[in-house]
Amino acid sequence: MKIAPDRLREMLRLMYRIRAFECRARQLFEENRLRGSFMGALHSYEGEEAVAVGACVALRSDDYILSTHRGHGHCIAKGVDVRFMMAELLGKETGISKGRGGSMHMFNPALGLLGGNGIVGGGIPLALGPAFSAQYRHTDQVTVCFFGDGAACQGNFHESLNLASVWKLPVVYICENNQYAVTTPAHESIAVANVADRAAGYGCPGEVVDGGDVLAVYTAVTKAVQRARESAGPTLLECKTYRYQAHCMVIPDRRDPEELARWREEHDPIYHFEQYLLDRHIMDEAQQSELNEQVHETVEEAVTFAEASPLPNPNTVVEHLWAED
Amino acid sequence: MREASYVKALNEALIEEMARDESVFLIGEDLVELGGGSGATKGLAERFGAHRVRQTPLSEAAFVGLAVGAAMTGLRPVVEIMYVDFVTVCMDQIINQAAKLRYMSGGQFTIPLVIRSQGGGGTSEAAQHSQSPEAWFAHTPGLKVVMPATAADAKGLLKSAIRDDNPVVFLEHKLLYATKGEVPKGEYLIPLGQAEVKRPGHDVTLVATSLMVHKSLAAAETIADEISVEVIDPRTLVPLDIDCINASVRKTGRLLVVQEACTRGGFGSEIVRRVTEECFDSLRSAPKVLGGANLPMPFSHPLETACIPQEETIIEAISSLLAPP
């Protein structure tokens, strides 16, 4: 698949931005914890960047996505301003959800971001909605639903894939199989070799994708999106990936350190893609460091913005519950 | 004005709102041929097309999730859950998604969603088809809860619920569908949050919901020569028209709440709490809740009858409020 050089460099920029955002967020979490203040449960997307970026770059800005509890990467890849994300992590009034949502609940209707979800698998039925809505309104918008290997074991998965397929809804289900549901390995939870194999039970295409290869993800999602836009129905993609951090900041990591080192050294999605761009002279080293610097500046600006922002006024706590408020 | 049944009134409300607003669609089980569990959607697929009356697989979590997502993206879904007992299999989508997404997003989404269902016992369908679980919903911030007792209220409240920009749980009673009453033709709206004095009186304030309104009116009529009972139907539990109830209690000094739901932890306790806090000085006797037995609804008719407040037990409860201490 031919992709314009600008677009390829943009994909790398987004992957850098996710990695930099997540590293900085972890730092802030630790600093805050030492001061005795908590930022909730932070679920790092480090290591999985190629999935969100490969998928979201294949979408239009008016397409919808449903994110997860591990959702910062999806938000950044869909184009959310990291200043408002960082402010939300710190519980500030300027946060993307005005301090009502936190890390797991970031929304942006203008970008089609219908939110992360604190309920594992909670977004899988919700994703049918925007897909149905597009079909009902006769637009050709597509919905992408991200979920993990853990969510693939929820009953909602079965009901939703079946309904999506029966009604040929324009939705692409993307399983981010990062190998562990909290601490439980996927092979202890899933009876078949691949989540994608289950597509056969729903009469829709299923494909296993290298989740560390942003171009492989982009290619697979582009094809699935095309199918959805043409009213041919859903696709189930399974991106095999790996998270570099424990499930969240407050849970100890008991995974085999050698396994983690192997993924980091041999399958790092960012390193892999940097080499690809350098080898093909799509990017030189000067451009690479410029990209990197820009991203770090953006993230630092976000931290400055977030820290300088006011906390919400407790008198406003009842606001935003009812539509008429 | 002419007479119509409760189910016909619901049908009329749906027809009028679907004709008025193309974004209104119906979704649920067996809606087309059967007209849903009650017959309320009969003839609507022929009239408005199958694309607006969506008959689903038996997948409540999927289709309630679909409705929530559709509401977030510009449609106004009216969901039918065939029996309210089945909400347990889609409770996550109602409690964690529909009720919370607006608040968690800092008010970025509105969720104009109606979930219609039928509750109540009296038809020997046993414990999984006879519950009155309104307290589950009323307990959850972000949901409005409506319980119409008459045909006219069914029409006026359903039309308002469909136009409301918030998630509304609309609980019908299976024994009320065939009941008849005067129903205004054409446009007729009852605002959510407006109680009605169904019978004026001055000795006792009796607050009743759903089918219990009719049993309470019968009881009030039977003892009218001895005790003057004011019967109030709040019609919506959230928002609750506590002013109407308080005004009555300030006049009578006595409060009895009659509900079909199990007494323990029920909504009746909430009404007693509000009245006790807000007009304690007006009370001349301890307020009382007469509710269903704290049991799963039994199958056999005499056992079932023993679990539900009846005219005689309501009269006993009224009399006990006036008995000398």
Interface residues (C-beta under 8 A of the other chain):
Chain A: Y64 L66 G95 I96 S97 K98 G99 R100 G101 H105 F107 N108 P109 L114 G115 N117 G118 I119 G122 I124 P125 L126 A127 L128 G129 P130 A131 F132 S133 A134 Y136 R137 G155 N156 E159 S160 N162 L163 V166 E319 H320 L321 W322 A323 E324 D325
Chain B: F25 H51 T56 P57 S59 A61 A62 F63 V64 G65 L66 A67 V68 G69 A70 A71 M72 T73 G74 L75 D92 Q93 N96 Q97 L101 R102 Y103 M104 S105 G106 G107 Q108 F109 T110 I111 P112 P141 G142 D164 D165 N166
